[in-house]
Amino acid sequence: MRAYVATIQAASRRIMMRRRKFDVFGKIMSAERTDAGWRLFVLGADGKRSPSDVVVPAFVTEHELAQYLDDIFHESASLDRPCVKRISH
């Protein structure tokens, strides 16, 4: 049983390591790394995730992700929210 729990915990850590959360001009989004690239989700106030139609190519690195989102969603910028901010690791 302990081995099973350890396996589940390790898998959960790997998933969390590949997930990043951003404040995209007031909209909270989650980016998850997959073999094909990044999948984006919009996080609702109720905690539910909705898939985004935005495609982030596989060549975008984790360190480039905030800038990529800023470039894609720049029309949503305002004086109060001038850039995309990473809010979790």
C-alpha positions, 0 to 999 in steps of 0.5 A: 500500500505504501508503494502505491501511495508513493507512486501516486504522490510522485505522479502528482508532483510531476504533474504539478511541476509541469503546471504554471498559473498566470494572471493574464490581464485579470484572467487567471489561466493555467498552462500545462506542459504536454508532449505536444506543447502547452495546454491553456485553461481558464480558471473560473472563480468556482475553481473549474477549468475551461480549456482555452482555444489558444495554442501555445507551440511546443518550442515555447519554453517555460521561461518564455511562457509569460511573454508569449501569453503577454504577446497573444493577449496584449489587447486586454492590457490596461493601466491596472494590469499592464503585463502577464504575471506568473502567480505560481511555480 
